[in-house]
Structures are given as C-alpha cells and as structure tokens.
Amino acid sequence: MNLVSLDLPGGLTDTARSFVSSHGVRVDTPSVEEHRRWWLERDVPAAVIDRMVAFRQRWGGLVLPPGPQYDGGPKYFHPDAPEASATGGWSFEAGDQRCAVPYAFMIGPADEFGIHSHQWTALHASVEGWVESLALAHHASMRAKRITKVTGDDVDGVALDGYEPVPEVRGLADTWWRGADSLVAVYSGEAICSGFPAARTALIYSGLDKWGLGG
C-alpha cells in the first residue's frame, strides 16, 4: 500500500486534490489486460476493454474515506465485469462495495459514475464528480456549525431559492447546491435505483464562512 502523493488524477479542483493527497492511499489491483482475450471471446468490444484499461491507469487502486451515503461508496476503484447496457453501450464495475448493499457501483456507457440494481442510475457525469462530492462532504462537515439531515418527502421542502448548483460535482441524480452560508447535498440515486422514494436524503451544512463554502 502506497500513499498517494504527486500521482494524482487531473481534472480535480484544489479541494479535491488536497482531499485525495491527504486521505487517499493506492493499493495494487489486478491488470485488466490479462483478461482481454477472455472478454473478447465473449463478445466484449475491444473499445470497452480499452476504456477499462484507461480507468485503471487513472483511478485503479485508489482508496478514499467513506462518503456519507451509499454505505461509503466503493472500497477502492477497480474496473471489472463489463456488461451491455439495456439502453445501449457498455458499462463496467467501478469497484467492490465496502459492505453488503443491493447494488453495484458502475461506470456507465458515457463514463458516468452510478449504481445499478433494478435499473442503472447515474449519480455523477464522471468519476471526478463522485470524488469532488466526497471531498466537498468532508470539507463541509469539518467546518459547518450545524448539519441537518432530511429524508423522504421532506426533501421537497428544502428551500433552494437563491442557491446555485455546484458544477464540479457534475451532478445527475445527486446534486450539490451553494447558498450564502450553506451547502446542500441532495442524494436521489438510491431512491431512483430501488424505486423507493423514502430513500431520498438531503444533508444541509449550515453556518459556513467563505472558506467553508468554497474550499
């Protein structure tokens, strides 16, 4: 196991880079190439395997602290198990779960990061968005004066007038919003994936100063 130092993936904000370098570790993971022939013989397109190789080179073996939802997220990043998507294109697993959850963490046909159980649900438009979300949750939780959790139908009552979306998280089912002194994370992915609206969750980090809002 090696500490992540200068070998950081590009395309991250300073907050996310600091989070990864301070709290991430890199572990060894199996090569994707050693399975190429086996997958090709089972009609997995070469371009999909190339995507998996690129993902491993960029993210493979990266272990990050658990996030506040999805039972922490993947234990570490490692591509595996490519499969054709019902809506077109190919997806592959992004990494093993930390504990028993009823879905897999996946990279979608357009490189989205999401979960798959009864249906595919893209959480962020890229794995960078997931990492940014983890970093922002860690940053905000350390600096907020109060953290409020809202679930189910009550999420609809969270007032976001005057808030702006946080673009770096590349939110799809899950989004972040920035207000005058608060950050709000809205997690809808588990509710959509499982068809269970009560699983919707919002975390409100309030009492933040300028540094706390932006990192």
trRosetta pair geometry for C-beta under 8 A, 3 or more apart (Angstrom, degrees):
i j d omega theta_ij theta_ji phi_ij phi_ji
1 25 5.5 14 180 166 105 129
1 26 7.3 155 -161 78 59 46
1 27 5.3 -24 -108 -97 80 80
2 25 6.9 154 79 -168 36 80
2 26 5.0 -24 69 65 89 98
2 27 7.9 166 24 -84 68 33
3 25 5.9 -58 -107 -116 43 76
3 26 7.5 38 129 18 8 86
4 7 6.5 -111 -153 69 74 84
4 8 6.6 88 165 -85 112 76
4 20 5.9 -68 108 153 148 87
4 21 5.9 -122 106 -114 96 47
4 24 4.3 -7 23 98 141 105
4 25 6.2 -157 -15 -115 88 20
4 26 5.2 111 -73 -29 86 101
4 62 6.8 42 -76 -126 142 90
5 21 6.6 62 -136 -144 30 96
7 26 7.5 -10 85 -42 124 158
8 12 7.0 -87 156 35 115 135
8 17 5.6 71 162 -139 159 89
8 20 5.8 119 -132 99 110 135
8 21 6.2 -47 -76 -66 131 97
9 12 6.3 90 90 -24 86 117
9 20 7.7 -107 31 -167 88 173
9 58 5.2 66 -112 -180 114 89
9 59 6.3 5 -64 -78 143 73
9 62 7.9 -46 -19 -63 117 158
9 128 7.3 -142 121 -94 131 92
9 131 7.8 132 61 17 133 173
11 128 5.2 -68 118 -109 115 152
12 16 3.9 -118 -176 91 111 124
12 17 4.9 143 101 -57 119 79
12 20 7.0 4 155 -2 172 136
12 128 6.1 -149 -83 -149 75 101
12 131 6.5 -57 -112 106 120 129
12 132 6.8 -172 -141 -75 81 88
12 135 8.0 107 -169 -16 115 159
13 16 4.9 93 53 11 76 100
13 17 6.9 -140 96 -5 38 89
13 132 6.3 76 16 -121 110 107
13 135 7.6 -177 64 95 103 150
13 168 5.2 -7 -33 -143 128 158
13 215 7.1 82 129 91 129 137
14 17 5.6 -54 -142 39 32 112
14 18 6.2 33 158 -20 65 106
14 215 7.0 171 84 128 89 105
15 18 6.0 -58 -151 36 26 109
15 19 6.4 28 151 -21 63 109
15 132 7.6 75 84 -144 106 74
15 135 5.2 132 130 145 92 125
15 136 6.7 58 129 -80 143 65
15 139 5.7 -26 -164 -60 121 154
15 214 7.9 -153 -51 148 134 51
15 215 3.4 7 -86 155 130 151
16 19 5.4 -53 -146 36 34 115
16 20 6.2 31 157 -17 68 105
16 128 7.7 68 156 -168 167 77
16 131 5.5 82 -159 129 125 98
16 132 4.9 -59 -75 -100 136 62
16 134 8.0 86 -127 68 91 84
16 135 4.1 -147 -102 -9 63 166
16 136 8.0 -27 -72 -37 86 74
16 168 7.5 -153 -25 155 130 133
17 20 6.0 -54 -145 38 30 107
17 21 6.1 20 160 -11 65 112
18 21 6.1 -60 -140 44 27 104
18 22 5.8 15 164 -12 65 118
18 135 7.7 110 64 -152 77 123
19 22 6.2 -66 -140 43 20 103
19 23 5.9 -35 180 30 61 115
19 24 7.5 71 128 -27 64 101
19 64 7.7 38 141 -147 102 114
19 131 7.8 163 87 171 126 86
19 134 6.9 158 149 109 148 91
19 135 3.7 -155 4 -120 161 97
19 138 5.8 127 -128 61 122 142
19 139 7.2 -83 -74 -48 119 96
20 23 7.1 -81 -125 56 15 76
20 24 4.4 -6 -165 -4 61 140
20 62 7.4 -23 -149 -163 110 126
20 64 6.9 -53 -112 -102 71 109
20 131 6.8 9 -69 -172 116 124
20 135 7.4 -47 -34 -82 76 119
21 24 6.8 -15 -63 37 15 102
23 64 6.6 63 111 -150 102 66
23 65 5.2 -38 161 -21 134 111
23 138 7.4 -129 6 -148 164 166
24 62 5.7 -14 -168 -165 126 90
24 63 6.3 150 -157 75 68 55
24 64 5.2 -26 -100 -93 92 71
25 62 7.9 153 82 -151 37 46
25 63 4.9 -13 62 56 84 110
26 61 4.8 60 -169 118 72 111
26 62 5.8 -25 -102 -92 74 55
26 63 7.3 -173 -87 13 22 82
27 61 4.5 -152 65 -161 55 96
27 63 6.0 53 -8 -27 108 118
27 76 5.9 -39 38 -141 118 171
28 61 6.1 4 -89 -111 7 140
29 56 6.6 -138 89 -147 129 107
29 60 4.8 -127 47 177 138 104
29 61 4.5 -147 -16 -65 106 90
29 76 7.4 -159 -72 117 122 123
29 77 8.0 -81 -47 97 161 59
29 78 4.5 -164 -148 -110 144 115
30 34 6.8 -85 171 43 100 130
30 78 7.5 69 39 -163 77 127
31 34 4.7 95 82 -8 106 102
31 35 7.9 172 103 1 71 81
31 56 7.7 121 -142 141 42 161
32 35 6.3 -73 -171 42 46 101
32 36 7.1 72 137 -60 74 84
32 49 6.7 161 154 -169 116 81
32 52 4.8 168 -144 122 149 107
32 53 4.8 -146 73 -85 139 66
32 56 5.3 -169 -23 -6 119 149
32 79 6.1 7 -91 77 126 114
33 36 5.3 -18 -156 -24 48 118
33 53 6.5 56 -59 -105 82 116
35 38 5.0 -60 -165 45 68 116
35 39 5.7 63 139 -22 90 105
36 39 6.1 -66 -151 41 28 105
36 40 6.1 27 157 -20 67 109
36 46 7.9 40 -164 -127 105 76
36 49 5.3 95 -123 -177 84 152
37 40 5.6 -55 -144 37 31 112
37 41 6.3 33 157 -21 65 106
38 41 6.0 -57 -154 34 27 112
38 42 6.9 8 152 -3 61 111
39 42 5.8 -70 -152 47 36 102
39 44 3.9 -41 168 43 98 138
39 48 8.0 -127 154 90 135 110
39 49 5.8 148 89 -82 143 120
39 82 6.3 61 -148 37 132 125
40 43 7.8 59 -176 -66 34 14
40 44 6.3 -83 -79 60 34 82
40 46 6.6 25 -102 -77 108 79
40 49 7.3 -40 -60 -27 85 151
44 48 5.5 -106 175 72 91 131
44 49 6.2 96 124 -49 116 98
44 82 5.0 90 -136 86 131 137
44 90 7.3 101 -150 -139 83 152
45 48 4.7 98 67 -1 85 101
45 49 7.4 -155 100 -1 49 83
45 90 6.8 -156 34 -21 107 149
46 49 5.6 -56 -154 38 40 111
46 50 6.3 46 148 -24 69 103
47 50 5.4 -49 -149 33 34 117
47 51 6.7 41 150 -23 63 98
48 51 5.6 -47 -155 29 35 114
48 52 6.7 35 147 -18 63 102
48 82 5.2 102 147 -152 129 148
48 90 4.4 -22 -112 85 134 155
48 92 7.1 139 175 -43 101 121
49 52 5.5 -51 -152 35 38 114
49 53 6.4 43 148 -22 67 101
49 82 7.2 -86 -75 -32 63 156
50 53 5.5 -49 -148 33 34 114
50 54 6.4 34 153 -18 65 104
51 54 5.7 -55 -149 38 31 111
51 55 6.3 35 151 -22 65 105
51 90 7.9 154 44 86 144 113
51 92 7.4 159 99 12 110 132
51 107 7.7 -169 145 117 117 136
51 111 7.4 -139 -160 -84 122 95
52 55 5.5 -50 -146 34 33 114
52 56 6.5 32 155 -18 65 103
52 79 4.0 -179 -152 132 90 150
52 80 7.9 112 -150 -62 131 24
52 82 6.6 -91 -54 -64 136 115
52 92 5.5 -32 -90 83 109 174
53 56 5.9 -56 -151 36 30 108
53 57 6.4 30 152 -20 64 107
54 57 5.7 -54 -148 35 32 113
54 58 6.3 20 158 -11 66 111
55 58 6.0 -66 -147 43 28 103
55 59 5.7 -36 178 37 68 109
55 60 7.0 103 122 -54 66 86
55 77 7.5 -130 159 167 96 116
55 79 4.7 97 84 -51 130 132
55 92 7.7 -177 31 78 159 128
55 94 7.8 -111 176 -126 141 70
55 107 6.3 -108 -109 -37 153 171
55 127 7.7 106 -142 -10 101 153
56 59 7.1 -80 -119 61 19 67
56 60 3.5 35 -160 -57 65 134
56 77 8.0 178 -113 129 50 97
56 78 6.9 37 -110 -140 93 55
56 79 5.5 -98 -54 19 91 109
57 60 6.7 36 -34 6 16 116
59 62 5.3 -80 -171 15 65 125
59 77 4.1 -61 141 125 106 160
59 127 6.1 -33 -79 126 159 156
60 77 5.8 -120 -106 106 27 95
60 78 5.8 67 -141 -105 79 62
60 79 7.2 -65 -91 4 97 85
61 76 5.9 -5 -155 163 29 130
61 77 6.8 -42 21 66 22 78
61 78 6.8 63 -59 -75 49 93
62 76 6.2 165 76 -159 36 85
62 77 4.9 15 47 23 89 115
63 75 7.0 -26 -122 153 94 60
63 76 4.3 -44 -81 -95 76 104
64 73 7.5 -13 74 84 108 134
64 131 7.0 -172 -70 -126 165 84
64 134 5.8 53 142 146 141 161
65 72 8.0 -107 152 -154 50 100
65 134 7.1 154 70 180 80 117
65 138 6.6 92 71 -89 136 131
66 71 7.5 -66 -157 149 126 44
66 72 2.7 -52 -142 -134 111 106
66 73 6.4 168 -144 31 61 85
66 98 6.4 -9 -101 -45 115 171
67 70 6.4 27 73 49 116 100
67 72 5.8 134 37 -151 60 35
67 73 4.8 63 16 -18 112 119
67 133 7.0 27 -130 115 138 98
67 134 4.8 -96 -86 -106 103 87
67 137 5.9 86 -148 53 83 158
68 137 5.3 -145 -7 -170 113 143
68 141 7.7 160 -65 -65 127 139
68 185 7.6 108 59 86 134 153
68 203 6.2 21 117 -49 157 160
69 174 7.8 -175 65 -115 150 138
69 187 4.7 169 -81 -135 170 165
69 189 7.9 121 132 48 137 109
69 190 7.1 -138 175 -19 115 127
69 201 6.3 174 -100 65 124 139
70 73 5.1 62 95 -73 123 58
70 101 6.9 37 -171 -137 65 167
70 105 7.7 83 173 -84 138 108
70 115 7.0 -156 -125 -68 124 138
70 187 8.0 -142 -31 -161 88 136
70 189 7.5 -8 -71 82 115 128
70 190 6.8 -168 -84 -62 74 115
71 97 7.0 37 87 -172 125 105
71 98 5.9 -157 132 61 97 107
71 99 5.3 -110 168 52 139 105
71 101 5.1 -158 24 -66 137 124
72 98 4.6 -7 73 18 129 155
72 99 7.6 83 29 10 119 99
73 98 7.2 56 71 -16 40 116
73 105 6.8 75 -166 -95 66 148
73 130 7.1 136 -138 180 141 120
73 134 7.1 -65 3 -82 160 123
74 77 6.1 82 110 -78 148 53
74 94 5.6 -110 -64 108 150 98
74 95 3.3 72 -166 82 136 121
74 96 6.6 104 -154 64 82 37
74 97 6.8 -82 -115 -96 48 34
74 98 7.3 129 171 -38 17 81
74 105 4.7 -111 -65 59 100 163
75 95 6.2 -149 49 152 66 111
75 96 5.0 -17 26 83 118 90
75 97 6.7 62 -25 125 94 17
75 98 4.7 141 -78 -87 81 65
76 95 5.5 -150 91 -154 39 135
76 96 7.4 17 43 42 68 87
77 94 6.0 -52 -134 168 78 80
77 95 4.7 -94 -114 -58 30 132
77 127 7.4 66 -117 -163 136 146
78 93 7.7 0 93 111 69 99
78 94 7.8 97 54 152 39 35
78 95 5.0 97 29 -107 69 76
78 96 7.1 4 47 -8 114 82
79 92 5.1 34 -163 126 95 131
79 93 6.6 140 -155 76 42 65
79 94 6.9 -17 -94 -118 61 33
79 95 8.0 -36 -61 -58 34 62
79 107 7.0 -37 -112 17 100 134
80 92 6.6 160 69 177 24 99
80 93 4.5 -24 65 58 79 119
81 92 6.2 147 79 -153 56 71
81 93 4.6 48 49 -9 107 116
81 104 7.9 -69 82 -175 143 158
82 90 5.6 13 -174 175 104 121
82 91 7.2 165 -149 89 58 38
82 92 4.3 -33 -93 -90 66 103
83 90 6.8 164 84 -153 29 78
83 91 6.0 -20 64 64 79 83
83 92 7.2 143 14 -92 65 51
84 89 7.7 155 -155 97 60 30
84 90 5.7 -51 -103 -100 47 76
85 88 5.9 -21 83 66 106 26
85 89 4.9 5 30 74 127 75
85 90 6.3 -162 -11 -99 89 18
85 91 5.3 89 -68 -15 101 102
85 108 7.2 54 -86 -156 145 77
85 109 5.3 -79 2 -48 150 118
85 120 6.5 -12 -141 -29 106 161
86 120 7.5 -177 32 -2 98 118
87 109 7.7 -128 84 -1 93 144
87 120 7.3 -115 11 46 119 134
88 109 6.6 46 107 -111 68 171
89 108 7.4 53 109 164 134 72
89 109 2.6 60 123 -134 148 135
89 110 7.2 -29 -160 -38 171 65
90 109 6.0 112 45 -106 35 81
91 106 4.8 18 171 177 125 123
91 107 6.2 168 -158 82 73 51
91 108 5.2 -29 -105 -121 105 39
91 109 6.1 -63 -63 -49 74 63
91 116 7.0 120 124 -49 158 151
91 120 6.8 -165 -52 -119 161 136
92 106 6.8 155 82 -153 26 78
92 107 5.5 -9 60 52 76 99
93 96 7.8 37 162 -67 130 47
93 104 5.6 -71 -115 171 97 125
93 105 6.7 75 -162 78 71 65
93 106 6.0 -60 -107 -102 39 65
93 107 7.7 36 114 11 9 82
94 105 4.4 -78 53 126 110 98
94 106 5.9 170 -15 -127 96 8
94 107 5.0 119 -77 -37 95 86
94 113 6.5 55 -85 -135 161 87
94 127 6.9 165 -141 -101 132 120
95 105 5.8 -19 55 78 74 130
97 100 7.1 100 108 -101 141 17
97 101 5.1 -159 -147 27 148 103
97 104 7.3 -110 -43 -121 105 50
97 105 6.8 147 -77 -9 72 104
102 117 5.3 49 132 -124 84 142
102 194 6.9 74 87 -99 128 115
103 115 4.3 46 140 175 139 110
103 116 5.9 155 -165 71 93 32
103 117 3.8 -76 -95 -51 89 104
103 190 7.8 -154 9 -120 147 74
103 193 5.8 17 -97 151 152 146
103 194 7.6 -103 -49 -62 124 92
104 115 6.8 155 76 -155 38 64
104 116 5.2 -22 58 59 90 91
104 117 7.4 150 11 -71 66 63
105 113 7.5 -6 -175 -171 93 85
105 114 7.7 172 -153 97 55 29
105 115 6.0 -38 -100 -99 51 71
106 113 7.8 157 85 -155 48 43
106 114 5.7 -26 66 73 90 75
106 115 6.6 129 17 -122 91 18
106 116 4.8 35 -12 -9 142 116
106 120 6.9 -74 71 -133 150 97
107 111 6.0 -16 -177 -140 103 47
107 112 7.1 153 -162 72 51 43
107 113 6.4 -25 -104 -97 64 57
107 127 6.8 -33 -104 -54 105 111
108 111 6.7 -48 67 31 71 8
108 112 3.8 0 35 51 126 96
108 113 7.6 -120 1 -49 92 14
108 114 5.7 35 -42 22 115 119
108 120 6.5 112 -109 178 109 130
108 122 5.5 -38 -23 -92 155 106
109 112 7.8 11 46 18 53 97
110 125 7.8 -47 113 -162 111 74
111 125 8.0 38 95 157 81 60
111 126 5.8 10 128 -115 102 77
111 127 7.5 -81 171 -10 87 87
112 122 3.9 -21 153 -138 148 120
112 123 7.6 148 165 42 99 53
112 124 6.7 169 -164 88 77 47
112 125 5.6 -63 -111 -143 85 31
112 126 6.8 -75 -115 -68 39 33
112 172 6.7 7 -150 -11 128 157
113 122 7.2 97 68 -156 36 72
113 123 5.7 -51 103 58 81 99
113 124 4.7 3 54 58 104 96
113 125 7.9 14 20 68 78 16
113 126 6.4 32 -13 139 99 19
113 127 4.6 117 -67 -89 126 56
113 129 6.4 -166 32 63 121 97
113 130 4.4 -76 106 -33 161 128
114 120 6.3 76 106 -180 138 77
114 121 5.2 -167 -176 96 121 50
114 122 4.0 -92 -63 -111 138 36
114 123 4.8 159 -108 -2 64 76
114 124 7.5 -171 -66 30 69 56
114 172 7.5 -47 -85 69 113 137
114 173 7.2 88 -125 16 105 127
114 189 6.8 -162 -148 -145 81 127
115 120 7.9 171 92 -150 40 46
115 121 5.5 -9 61 61 80 98
115 123 6.6 58 -6 -36 87 114
115 189 5.8 105 23 158 118 120
115 190 7.2 12 59 -88 158 60
115 193 5.2 -32 95 -89 110 162
116 119 7.3 -105 -143 123 66 24
116 120 4.8 -13 -105 -101 97 67
116 121 7.3 174 -83 20 47 67
116 193 7.2 -144 -115 -143 18 120
117 193 5.2 87 30 161 105 107
117 194 6.3 10 71 -83 145 70
118 193 6.7 136 44 167 83 61
118 194 6.5 107 16 -120 119 36
118 195 6.4 -39 71 -9 153 110
119 192 7.6 -88 80 142 117 81
119 193 6.1 -156 66 -140 76 54
120 193 7.9 -39 -175 -117 9 92
121 173 5.4 30 170 -45 103 159
121 189 5.0 144 128 -156 128 79
121 192 4.7 136 -122 96 137 114
121 193 4.1 -104 3 -71 139 91
122 125 7.2 51 162 -90 126 42
122 172 4.6 -13 111 94 97 161
122 173 6.3 151 86 -10 52 102
123 129 7.7 -179 110 107 81 118
123 130 6.6 67 95 -88 122 97
123 171 8.0 -58 160 -143 59 58
123 172 6.1 136 146 57 13 99
123 173 5.1 -65 -111 54 48 104
123 174 4.6 12 -167 11 88 114
123 189 4.5 -14 -95 -83 95 148
124 127 7.4 117 87 -97 122 18
124 128 7.8 -144 141 72 132 53
124 129 3.0 -172 -180 98 129 126
124 130 4.9 -161 30 -50 146 69
124 132 8.0 156 -147 46 150 100
124 133 6.6 -138 -72 -18 139 130
124 169 6.2 -103 -120 163 118 70
124 170 4.9 80 -174 88 89 95
124 171 6.3 -46 -110 -102 72 34
124 172 6.0 -176 -98 10 17 95
124 174 6.5 -41 -57 60 80 104
125 129 5.6 99 43 -24 68 150
125 170 3.8 -106 37 167 100 117
125 171 7.8 -4 -12 40 91 12
125 172 5.9 131 -55 -45 69 109
126 129 5.1 115 58 -4 69 97
126 130 7.7 -128 104 2 49 83
126 170 5.4 21 26 86 86 168
127 130 5.3 -45 -156 32 48 116
127 131 6.4 47 147 -18 71 101
128 131 5.7 -56 -149 39 34 110
128 132 6.2 37 151 -21 68 106
128 168 7.9 -93 139 179 101 77
128 170 6.8 73 84 4 89 138
129 132 5.6 -52 -145 36 32 113
129 133 6.4 35 154 -22 64 104
129 168 7.3 170 -115 143 65 50
129 169 4.9 76 -163 173 84 44
129 170 3.2 -99 -84 51 131 104
129 171 6.8 -178 -172 -60 130 41
130 133 5.6 -55 -151 33 31 113
130 134 6.6 32 152 -17 64 102
131 134 5.7 -50 -151 35 35 112
131 135 6.3 34 152 -18 65 106
132 135 5.6 -56 -147 38 32 112
132 136 6.1 30 156 -19 67 107
132 168 4.6 -154 -160 132 155 98
132 169 4.8 -148 98 -93 116 58
132 170 7.4 105 40 10 136 86
133 136 5.8 -54 -142 37 29 108
133 137 6.3 32 156 -20 63 106
133 169 4.6 79 -69 -136 86 113
133 171 7.9 107 -80 -85 121 87
133 174 6.7 37 -123 123 157 130
133 176 6.6 -174 -116 -40 85 126
133 185 7.2 107 -158 -132 99 124
134 137 5.9 -57 -149 35 28 111
134 138 6.4 26 155 -16 64 107
135 138 5.8 -57 -151 37 30 110
135 139 6.1 30 153 -19 66 110
135 215 7.7 51 140 -123 105 159
136 139 5.5 -53 -142 39 32 113
136 140 6.0 27 161 -15 68 109
136 166 6.9 84 -120 152 165 162
136 168 7.9 144 -51 82 128 113
136 169 6.7 -61 9 -71 145 117
136 176 6.1 16 110 -125 158 163
136 183 7.0 -149 167 178 111 154
136 185 7.6 150 106 -78 115 119
136 215 7.1 -97 -110 -45 71 138
137 140 6.1 -56 -139 41 25 105
137 141 6.1 25 162 -21 62 112
137 185 6.5 12 -90 -53 96 161
137 203 7.5 51 -128 83 100 151
138 141 6.0 -59 -143 36 24 109
138 142 6.6 21 159 -18 60 109
139 142 6.2 -68 -160 33 26 108
139 143 6.7 -12 159 8 63 118
139 212 7.4 163 148 -150 91 56
139 215 5.1 -19 -166 -96 161 109
140 143 6.2 -83 -147 50 31 94
140 144 5.4 35 167 -37 76 112
140 183 4.9 -98 -114 56 144 141
140 205 3.9 7 166 -174 121 176
140 208 6.8 -47 -138 -89 84 137
140 212 6.6 89 -121 -180 59 88
141 144 6.4 -37 -119 20 26 111
141 147 6.4 14 -121 -76 75 146
141 205 6.8 -101 -73 -109 47 126
143 205 7.8 59 76 172 78 124
143 208 5.9 67 118 -124 108 87
143 209 7.5 -99 171 30 121 83
143 211 7.3 -137 -145 102 157 90
143 212 3.7 -162 128 -115 140 111
144 147 5.4 94 98 -64 143 83
144 183 7.6 -107 -81 38 120 98
144 205 3.8 -116 -81 -167 144 87
144 206 6.1 76 -160 48 106 34
144 207 5.7 103 -167 61 60 91
144 208 5.8 -38 -99 -66 68 91
144 212 6.8 142 -68 -175 54 136
145 206 6.4 -60 57 101 88 70
145 207 2.8 -43 24 99 115 160
145 208 7.7 -147 -1 -53 83 45
146 204 8.0 -2 110 105 89 91
146 205 7.9 161 85 -154 49 39
146 206 5.0 -15 64 62 95 100
146 207 5.7 93 14 1 81 125
147 203 6.3 -9 -171 -172 99 96
147 204 6.9 155 -157 77 47 54
147 205 5.6 -10 -105 -101 82 65
147 206 7.7 175 -85 20 33 73
148 203 7.3 154 78 -157 48 47
148 204 4.3 -11 57 56 98 109
148 206 6.9 21 1 -1 107 116
149 201 6.7 -24 -165 -164 92 101
149 202 7.4 154 -156 82 44 53
149 203 5.8 -15 -101 -103 70 71
149 204 7.8 -158 -69 19 26 77
150 154 4.8 -127 -173 113 100 110
150 155 5.5 144 118 -86 108 59
150 157 7.5 -132 -171 65 145 93
150 158 5.9 166 65 -63 159 113
150 201 7.1 145 80 -159 52 51
150 202 4.5 -10 61 58 103 100
150 203 7.9 -169 24 -74 73 28
150 204 6.9 44 -5 -14 110 110
151 154 6.3 45 64 48 40 110
151 155 6.8 -16 -158 -45 14 97
151 198 6.8 36 153 178 103 67
151 199 7.7 -56 -161 -156 102 17
151 200 6.6 141 -162 85 55 61
151 201 5.2 -15 -104 -102 77 72
151 202 7.7 -161 -73 23 36 67
152 155 6.7 173 79 -6 26 94
152 197 6.7 74 -144 127 67 81
152 198 4.3 -10 -101 -137 101 62
152 199 7.8 69 -80 1 63 18
152 200 6.1 122 -97 56 17 91
153 156 5.9 -35 -177 16 59 113
153 157 7.8 54 136 -13 68 99
153 197 7.3 45 -65 137 71 119
153 198 7.9 -30 -20 -103 73 63
154 157 5.4 -50 -165 31 55 116
154 158 7.7 75 142 -38 68 83
155 158 5.8 -30 -166 -2 48 115
155 186 6.5 110 -169 -138 121 100
155 200 4.7 -96 4 130 155 119
155 201 7.0 -151 -81 -128 128 6
155 202 4.7 140 -128 -17 92 114
158 184 6.3 145 165 -156 136 144
158 186 7.4 -170 66 -89 151 110
158 202 5.0 -88 -45 121 159 172
158 204 6.9 -166 -138 -69 122 121
160 163 4.3 -74 -169 38 77 131
160 177 5.3 -51 -141 180 117 168
160 179 7.7 -137 -146 -68 58 113
160 184 6.5 -122 -101 60 99 154
162 179 6.1 62 108 -134 94 95
162 180 7.1 -16 141 -28 124 98
163 177 4.0 40 156 168 134 115
163 178 6.2 150 -160 69 83 32
163 179 4.5 -52 -96 -73 87 86
163 182 7.9 -59 -101 82 114 97
163 184 6.6 -26 -139 26 159 122
164 177 6.8 153 73 -157 28 71
164 178 5.4 -27 62 60 82 89
164 179 7.9 153 15 -81 66 42
165 171 6.6 -130 -164 37 115 129
165 175 6.2 -63 -133 -170 102 114
165 176 7.1 100 -163 79 61 57
165 177 6.0 -47 -100 -101 44 68
165 178 7.8 42 142 14 7 84
166 169 5.2 53 99 5 105 110
166 171 7.4 83 66 -22 79 122
166 175 7.7 146 39 177 84 69
166 176 3.8 -28 34 94 128 109
166 177 6.6 -136 -15 -80 88 16
166 178 5.4 100 -71 -28 93 106
166 183 7.5 27 -51 -143 139 104
167 170 7.3 36 170 -69 55 51
169 174 7.5 -94 152 112 126 93
169 175 7.1 135 93 -145 130 40
169 176 4.8 98 9 13 154 118
171 174 5.6 -115 -141 98 93 54
171 175 3.6 101 163 -104 156 64
171 176 6.2 -173 -58 11 136 67
172 175 7.9 -169 42 -64 14 82
173 187 7.9 36 128 -165 89 47
173 188 4.8 -131 177 80 82 92
173 189 4.0 106 110 -81 137 74
173 192 5.5 -114 -134 21 132 145
174 185 7.3 3 -177 -177 97 89
174 186 6.7 178 -151 91 53 59
174 187 5.1 2 -117 -117 103 59
174 188 6.4 -171 -79 31 53 69
174 189 5.3 -34 -43 -26 99 110
175 185 7.6 175 93 -152 43 49
175 186 5.0 0 58 54 86 103
175 188 8.0 15 7 7 88 109
176 183 6.5 -9 -172 -175 102 100
176 184 7.0 156 -158 83 53 50
176 185 5.2 -19 -103 -101 80 71
176 186 7.6 -174 -82 19 32 71
177 183 7.1 155 80 -160 51 52
177 184 4.4 -11 57 59 102 101
177 185 7.9 -169 21 -73 71 29
177 186 7.2 38 -7 -10 109 107
178 182 7.9 170 -155 92 41 51
178 183 5.7 -15 -104 -107 65 76
178 213 5.9 95 -156 -171 110 99
178 214 7.8 56 -143 -79 147 68
179 182 4.5 8 54 57 117 87
179 183 7.4 -160 23 -74 77 31
179 184 7.2 50 -12 -10 109 104
181 206 6.5 52 116 -162 90 68
181 207 6.3 14 153 -104 112 15
181 208 5.4 165 -178 54 60 67
181 209 7.5 -1 -136 -85 88 28
181 213 7.3 -98 -131 -68 31 120
182 204 6.1 -8 -173 -174 126 87
182 205 6.2 155 -159 83 69 56
182 206 4.4 -17 -103 -104 107 69
182 207 7.6 46 -86 1 77 37
182 208 6.2 142 -93 18 29 108
183 204 7.8 163 86 -156 47 43
183 205 4.5 -2 58 56 92 112
183 208 6.4 39 -9 -8 93 158
183 212 7.9 -133 -13 142 117 87
183 213 6.5 166 -54 -130 100 62
184 202 6.1 -5 -173 -172 98 108
184 203 7.2 164 -154 83 50 49
184 204 5.2 -9 -107 -107 84 71
184 205 7.4 -159 -74 24 37 71
185 202 6.7 163 84 -154 51 55
185 203 4.6 2 54 52 103 97
185 205 7.7 48 -6 -10 96 103
186 200 7.6 -6 -173 -173 85 96
186 201 7.7 167 -154 91 44 47
186 202 4.9 -14 -103 -103 70 90
187 190 6.8 25 147 12 104 99
187 200 7.0 166 88 -156 63 50
187 201 4.6 -4 57 63 109 92
187 202 7.3 -175 19 -80 71 38
187 203 7.7 38 -8 -4 109 95
188 191 5.3 -65 -164 47 60 115
188 192 5.7 56 143 -24 88 107
188 200 5.3 2 -110 -118 70 94
189 192 5.9 -61 -146 38 29 106
189 193 5.9 23 161 -17 68 113
190 193 5.8 -55 -138 40 29 110
190 194 6.0 2 170 5 65 116
190 196 7.4 -41 136 64 82 104
190 199 4.4 -106 107 146 106 137
190 200 8.0 -174 66 -76 86 37
190 201 7.9 24 42 5 122 106
191 194 6.7 -71 -138 50 19 92
191 195 7.9 40 170 -132 52 2
191 196 5.7 -115 -134 80 59 61
191 197 5.2 57 -166 -123 120 31
191 198 7.3 172 -115 52 106 31
191 199 4.1 -175 -76 69 75 94
191 200 4.4 -7 -38 -55 156 74
192 195 7.6 19 -174 -69 25 41
194 199 6.3 65 53 4 129 155
196 199 4.8 66 100 -11 101 113
197 200 6.0 -18 -177 -10 60 111
205 208 6.2 49 129 -47 98 123
205 212 7.8 -146 140 162 120 113
208 212 3.4 -143 -159 106 95 126
208 213 4.9 131 124 -58 127 72
209 212 5.0 95 46 12 61 106
209 213 7.1 -119 102 -8 31 92
210 213 5.8 -56 -149 33 30 112
210 214 6.5 -14 168 15 64 111
211 214 6.8 -82 -143 53 24 82
211 215 7.2 71 178 -97 60 13
212 215 7.9 25 -157 -63 17 51
